[in-house]
Amino acid sequence: MLGERRVSAAGLVMAFNPDEPHDGQSAVHDGYRYRMLHLGEDLARETLDDAAPGRAGLPLFATPVVDDRALVRYVARLHAAVAKNPPRLVVEERLTAAVLALTRRASTRSALLRESQGRTDLAAMARARGMLRQRFVENIGADELARVAGCSRFTLYRGFRAAYGFAPSDYQRDLRLRRARTLLAEGTAPSTAAVEAGFSDQAHLTRWFTRTYGVTPAAYRMALQRES
């Protein structure tokens, strides 16, 4: 509130309403660091309208300092995504998750967002999966994928997870990893395999290939060459 002083610390989230004046300074002599995301009003409203039955309006925060570990994880994951320039689906999924978490866990409008009920439309999810299979190398956006499925982005996220066990972005990455593995087995250089499989560069491929298969692309390629 105007004129009030609040203290934030590591592991907390600060959320300000639109046009709410604020400033800040360090509470300790050693200074401080923080990460910031500016979510435009139109972007937040569009995300909530897509998820809520009817117009949900903008989230309003009664207090600027929120102590919620789950919320911290959602916001941190979104910040990490926008900082690393990953596929659009990753950013858009994390944006939706962060906006909904802010609204549900910190906003005075949390009651407007109800968990959706009903069965998953498996045919719709299959259409989305088919598009990802055909065009996994492309930087597909959530809007395009939702149009193919014939549902909202929010319904797509929830339904895809319910039908296949993971998010559309995870499925797209798995398809890219499988393609990269095939190319490496054929003797393709890791840098070329990364581009042809849809990764931004060799480092991007190496990070996910190692995390998934426990070995670098170069080592995987070399091991297959030795066996042959």
C-alpha positions, 0 to 999 in steps of 0.5 A, a space after each residue: 500500500 502507498 507509503 508502507 514499507 515491506 521487507 523481502 528476502 531470498 525465497 520470497 516473491 514480490 508482486 505489484 499491481 498495475 500502475 502501483 508506485 513502488 521503489 526499493 533499497 537494500 535492507 543490509 549493507 552488502 546490497 541485494 540482487 533480484 530477478 524481475 519479470 514484467 507481465 503486461 496487463 493484456 498478456 495476463 488477462 489473455 492467459 486468465 481468460 483462456 483458463 477461466 470460464 468467462 472473463 476472470 479479470 486481472 489478478 490483484 495482490 493485497 500484499 506485495 510480499 508473498 511467502 509461498 515456495 510453490 509460487 517461487 518455483 513457478 516464477 523461477 522456472 518462467 524466468 529461466 525460460 525467458 532468459 535461455 531462449 528455449 522453444 516457444 512451447 516451453 515459454 508459453 507453458 511456463 508463462 501460463 503456469 506462473 500467471 495461474 499460480 500467481 492468481 491462485 496463490 497470491 491474488 484476491 481473485 483466486 476464487 475465479 479460477 476453478 479447476 476444470 472438470 470433465 473428460 479429456 478429449 483424446 481425439 483433440 489431443 491426438 490431433 495435437 500430438 500428430 502435429 508435433 510429430 510432423 513438425 517437431 523441428 519447427 518452433 510451434 506456438 501454443 496458439 497454433 497447436 490449440 487451434 489444431 486440437 480445437 480447444 483453448 491453450 489451457 485445455 490443451 496443456 491439461 488434456 495433453 498431460 492427462 492423455 500422454 503423461 507430459 506437456 506438449 513441450 516435453 513431447 516435442 523435446 523427446 521427438 527432437 532427442 530421438 531424431 538427434 540420436 538417429 542422426 548421430 547413429 548414422 554418423 552425423 556430427 553433433 553440431 549438424 544433428 543439433 540443427 537438423 533435430 530442432 535444437 538451437 545449437 550443439 550446447 542445447 542438444 548436449 545439455 538435454 542429450 546428457 540429461 536424458 541418456 547419460 552420455 554426450 552426443 559426441 561420446 554416443 556417436 563415437 561409441 557406435 562408430 567403435 562398435 561398427 
